[in-house]
Amino acid sequence: MKINPLLFSGVLWLAACQNGEQVQINTLEKEVMMIHDAVMPKMGELVALENTLRKHIAQADSLLKIKPNDATLQQALEQSRFLASQLQEADRSMMEWMHHYNGDSLKKLPPSQAIQALTQEKIKIEQVSDDMLKSIDDTQNFLKQQ
């Protein structure tokens, strides 16, 4: 049997491209999940900080009834409320990302679309991670000063 070298080269090239795309898909999927897995354990800490801030807000609110003109106390209350909203937004963002992420559906897409979709998912989960870590860090720093 005689094999056409040009046809054989084309088949090899096509196989190599598809393999390269699959490697890229696998790499992106692992990166997305690594980011998620690194920040997900922080959810407990985030919720605990939210609870601490709620208590702080209630206490500051009560003290402001006694000292309504205390600017320092008013500023601490405003900062507590702001940080609580940042923590809640970070929590909501993670829950929303997890609700919408569907790795199984991404695997059914054509390779170029899967790469594009996973790249977008990586950007989203990086933002979620950044927001979570920043809100946790900002809250911890604030509470240390109180």
N, C-alpha and C positions, 0 to 999 in steps of 0.2 A: 504494500500500500504506500502510495506516494503522498507525502504531507506537504501542503503548500506552506512555505516558510512565512509568507506574508500573513496568511490566515492564522497560522500558529502564533505568530508574534502578536497579532491583534487580540487573540483569545487570552494570552498571557498578560498583556497590558490591561485588558478589561478586568481580569481576575485580580491583578495587583491593585488597581484603583478601588475596586469594591472592598478588598481586604483592608486597604488604607483607610477608607471611610469607616469601616466597621471598627477598626482600632481607635479612630478618633471618637466615634460614638461611645465606645466602652470607656475611654479615658474621660470624656466629658461627664458621663453618667457617674463614674467613680468620684470625680471631683465634686460634683453637685452633692452627692450623698455624704462625702467626707465633711463638707462645710456644714451640712445639716446635722450630721452626727456629732460634730464638735460643739455646736451651739445648743442643741436640744437639751442636754443635761442642765443647762443654765436656766431652764424654765422654772424649776423649783425655786431657785434663788430669786428669780424675777418676781414670782408670786409672793414669796416671803417678804421681799422689799416693798411690794405694794401694800401688804398687810401692815407692815411697820409704818409706812407713810400714812395710811388711813388712821392709825392710832395717833400719830403725830399731828395730823390735821384736826382730829377731834379735840385733842388736848389744846392745841393753839387756838382753836375756835372758842373753847371754853374760857381760856385765859383772856382772850380779846373782849369777852363780855365783862370781865372784871377791869381790864385795862384797855379800853377802846382806842386810846390815842398812842399806844405803844407801836411806833413805826418799825422797830426791829422785829417784834412779834408778827406784825402784819406782813412784813417782807418774808419772814420764814414760812408763814402760812401760804403766801402766793407761790413761793418756790416749791413747797411741798406739793401743792396742787399741780403745778406745772410738771414736776418730776413724776407724779402719779399718772398724769395723762401720757407722758412719754413711755412709761412702763406698760401701760394698758395698750398703747398703740403698737409697741414692739410685740407684745403678746398676741394681739389681733393679727398682726402681719404674719407671724409664724403660723398661726392657725389657718389663716387664709392661704398661705403658700402650700401648706401640707394638704389642704382640702383640694386645691387645684392641680397639684403635681400628680402626674400619672405616668410613671415610667413605662408601664406596659403599653400604653397607647403610643408613646414615643417610639417604641421598638417596631410598631406596625407602619410607621411612616417611611417614605422613601429616604435613603441615607442622607441626601443633601438637606431635606426638611428636618430630619431628626437632629442633624448637627446644628442647624439653625435654632431649632426649638430648645435643645439642651444648652446652647450658648445663652439663650435668653433666660432659661431657668437658673443657670449659674449666676448670671447678673442679679436676678431677683433674690436668690438665697444669700448672696454676698451682702446685699443691702439689708436684708432681714437680720443677718448676723451682725453687721456693723451697728444697726439700730439697737439691737438687743444689748450688745456689749457696751455701747455708749450709755444707754439709759441705766444699766446696772452700775457702771463705773461712776456716772454723775450722781446717782442716788447714794451710793456708798460714801462718796466724798462729802456730800451734803450732810449725811447723818453723822459722820465723824466730827463735823464742825458744830453739831448741836449739843 
